[in-house]
Amino acid sequence: MSEDATAIPHIRGGTASGYQDRSKNRIIQEIRSRPGFQLCLVLLGVLIVVAALAPVIVPYNPNETSLPHKNEGPSPEHIWGTDYLGRDLFSRTLCAAQTSLIIAFLTVGCAFAAGTVIGCIAAYYGGIVDELVSRCIDLFLAFPGIIFSLALLGLIGAGILNMVLALTLSQWASFARLMRGDVLAIRNLEYVQSARTAGLPDRQIILRHLIPNAIMPVLVLATLDVGHVILATSGLSFLGLGIPPGIPEWGSMVGAGKEFLRTAPLNIIVPGLAIAVVVLLFNVLGEGLRDILDVHKDQVNIA
Amino acid sequence: MRTRTLSVCLLVFLLVAGIFIAGCTNTSAQAGTGVNAPVVTQGASSQGSAAAVAGTGKMLKFGELWLITGFDPMNQGVFITEKAIVTESLISADENFRLIPNLATSWKQTSPTTWEVKLRDGVKFHNGKPMTAEEVKFSLDRSVKLNSANGVLMDYKSCRVIDPLTVEITTNKPNPILPEALHYPNMAIIHPDSLDANGNFSKPIGTGAMVFDSFDAQTRTFTVKKNPNYWGGPVSLEGMIISGIPDSNSRAMAIEKGEVDFTVDVPMNEVKRIDALPNVNVETYLTPRVYRMVVNFNRTPLQDKRVRQAISLAINRTDIVNDVLYGVGGPARGIYIPKMAWFNQNLQQLPYDPVKAKALLAEAGYKDTNGDGIVEKDGKPLTIDLVSAQERPGLPPMAEAIGDSLRKIGIDAKVEIMASAASTDRQKAGSYDLVMSPSNIAMVPDPSYIMEQWYMTGGYQNYGKYSNKTLDALIQDAKETTDKTERYRKFNELEVYVLDDLITIPIADYGCTIAKKDSVKGYKFDPTAHDLRMDAGMTFTG
């Protein structure tokens, strides 16, 4: 059944451009023609492996202080120098990568899952359900995300899971809105109607036909959102909310290091650059995916 | 795609640049509340007005620690009118915290609950009227009425005018330290004309070397001019333009760029750099404040003295003072600072001995049985929740360093850093093991002040809920001793007692840095003031 459905091209936005008709070969070809994108993929792969193994491969315990060796410049022992308490900046930055990526992936994963399901249900059932969900989405989108997270974290306190919760709540709405729009565009197409006429239960229609055919723009948004969430995490911990000091995190490293801006700038340059590079990589990935999957540019905008 | 990537690059660059710029602006956002929002513009606008006035005379531009929110010496303006030397108390203190005459020339206890205070003749308020017993009574009554804590400090019952230059103060119970309480800046003497016809405070009319000139509520700039009729003699400083710069990095920038001529508490790691600048120097002083850890006695492991001793022994105070405080302050020897007349000079710096610390933990039954580096007792790991406020710049790095020291002896220390209000809430709720606290130890210049508040059962600042009948009785006895030598001797013994039992764990004495232009000459630091007090004797030549 699903093979039949995916074989039917569908119309959206006036131009015929389904995603499913693009063969895997076509996508691989697109990737091949973009060396920058390939480099980005390789770097991200390295980053993810390094972050996953960070606690094992770092030369020092990221929290081990050595006060007399504070604020040292790069040396063979400490290749990126030491921070204001004599902790190894290289080890801290690597371990912080793990923190940031865990938060970013969990947040985007949760927001993506919640947004997709909620948006899809709203669009598919329409009527009062859609009305309720849409107003709810409007409410969340109207409120600045970072301020919402800030207030929430102030209430529930610091911690990785609390951070994920606060950021998920501020992010899910943009996923839901995008998904809802996409599903609205295809819900009355022939292949969905025929599936309905064939007596397929709602759950099957949503899972097999609606989500797979409407998901691509949301996936691109998710990729772009990873960088956005990393920035938001760093911003919140910079303000002292979010991550307790025992866990290395780039934003809190910058926040604590700003006191040493003029006497020991490595304290903020190292984590600052780490944020910049990682966010850049995820943005390049998102942009690349959008071009390769040919998602409409005006469709995907990070909140 | 290319334009998008380019714009993303630009955005990331701006963010990194923003991090740098963050050091140069008031980062009031740390508080995370809207209340501080005006701060951001405040710095810039006050500089404008300061520059405008600077051309007219040798007004000293003073970059204060706190935002100025008011100027009622009996209310939220207490520390600014003290700092700006607009208002004065009856009794002053010397650098060893011994009382010296100020607006009062002498005082004596005439009965267990009454004190007779003689006032200085010839003191004039800023409005030209003489200071008499009437104004003293007015001021003390008002300060007790506005803030009941003042009444508690003095144990105040009433004040009676005996003659124009004599008042009699009656306390509820015998209070040997009433004169010490009169030193507190909330007990400053102001003229009743400070209030308008409706009884609302309009401006501080004091007796100090500086006369209140204006307060710009928009820029929160406080301006004072010299008092030509000051009772203490001629004043050489023309006046001061004072505005709060709450961020230490911003204060450092302000003194470096010449936006202020005098400021306080620049980041400790920058003291050397700023001192080396041409035309600017930095001086470091001890203020009556100690960094200490409050111990929660409701937590079972901490009730064991050996655990408290192990925690204290794990801390390398020399390293903390040198490398966290950059020499601004000193390693703690006791709960008081060495300059105080009642400090026990036999005390040595609290020792650092991680090997002994581990041995004490083992003796108390805490051993690492599962090889994870954390000690356990009855299968439960020893975890310590160390809470610290973020406002004072020395605290967060100190808490992190101590957390790591505790981990090194096998205690699983969890450090939490939060806004000061939140950490106070945690202390009051009792949800902590240790709290880092930069406690003032001489709001009243007498040893009984913190002994009573920190250690007595039910003491106002006894957040750890320590209770020891023997100690209570000893403090009560020392507190009621009127002979100064005998009194200080008793408190010397008590200091040894509380240090031995480690009821609170002192870390370091609190240092205060004064950064000023070389053209500010003759500044004398008053260690008994709160953070600092300006000095009528200094000169400023621009």
Boltz contact constraints between the chains, C-beta under 6 A:
constraints:
  - contact:
      token1: [A, 63]
      token2: [B, 404]
      max_distance: 6.0
  - contact:
      token1: [A, 65]
      token2: [B, 401]
      max_distance: 6.0
  - contact:
      token1: [A, 65]
      token2: [B, 404]
      max_distance: 6.0
  - contact:
      token1: [A, 67]
      token2: [B, 319]
      max_distance: 6.0
  - contact:
      token1: [A, 67]
      token2: [B, 323]
      max_distance: 6.0
  - contact:
      token1: [A, 70]
      token2: [B, 323]
      max_distance: 6.0
  - contact:
      token1: [A, 85]
      token2: [B, 400]
      max_distance: 6.0
  - contact:
      token1: [A, 85]
      token2: [B, 401]
      max_distance: 6.0
  - contact:
      token1: [A, 240]
      token2: [B, 30]
      max_distance: 6.0
  - contact:
      token1: [A, 240]
      token2: [B, 390]
      max_distance: 6.0
  - contact:
      token1: [A, 244]
      token2: [B, 416]
      max_distance: 6.0
  - contact:
      token1: [A, 245]
      token2: [B, 400]
      max_distance: 6.0
  - contact:
      token1: [A, 245]
      token2: [B, 415]
      max_distance: 6.0
  - contact:
      token1: [A, 245]
      token2: [B, 417]
      max_distance: 6.0
  - contact:
      token1: [A, 246]
      token2: [B, 415]
      max_distance: 6.0
  - contact:
      token1: [A, 254]
      token2: [B, 19]
      max_distance: 6.0
  - contact:
      token1: [A, 258]
      token2: [B, 22]
      max_distance: 6.0
  - contact:
      token1: [A, 258]
      token2: [B, 23]
      max_distance: 6.0
  - contact:
      token1: [A, 259]
      token2: [B, 267]
      max_distance: 6.0
  - contact:
      token1: [A, 260]
      token2: [B, 269]
      max_distance: 6.0
  - contact:
      token1: [A, 261]
      token2: [B, 23]
      max_distance: 6.0
  - contact:
      token1: [A, 263]
      token2: [B, 269]
      max_distance: 6.0
  - contact:
      token1: [A, 263]
      token2: [B, 270]
      max_distance: 6.0
  - contact:
      token1: [A, 263]
      token2: [B, 273]
      max_distance: 6.0
  - contact:
      token1: [A, 268]
      token2: [B, 19]
      max_distance: 6.0
  - contact:
      token1: [A, 272]
      token2: [B, 16]
      max_distance: 6.0
  - contact:
      token1: [A, 272]
      token2: [B, 19]
      max_distance: 6.0
  - contact:
      token1: [A, 276]
      token2: [B, 12]
      max_distance: 6.0
  - contact:
      token1: [A, 276]
      token2: [B, 16]
      max_distance: 6.0
  - contact:
      token1: [A, 279]
      token2: [B, 12]
      max_distance: 6.0
  - contact:
      token1: [A, 280]
      token2: [B, 12]
      max_distance: 6.0
  - contact:
      token1: [A, 283]
      token2: [B, 8]
      max_distance: 6.0
  - contact:
      token1: [A, 287]
      token2: [B, 1]
      max_distance: 6.0
  - contact:
      token1: [A, 287]
      token2: [B, 4]
      max_distance: 6.0
  - contact:
      token1: [A, 287]
      token2: [B, 5]
      max_distance: 6.0
  - contact:
      token1: [A, 291]
      token2: [B, 1]
      max_distance: 6.0
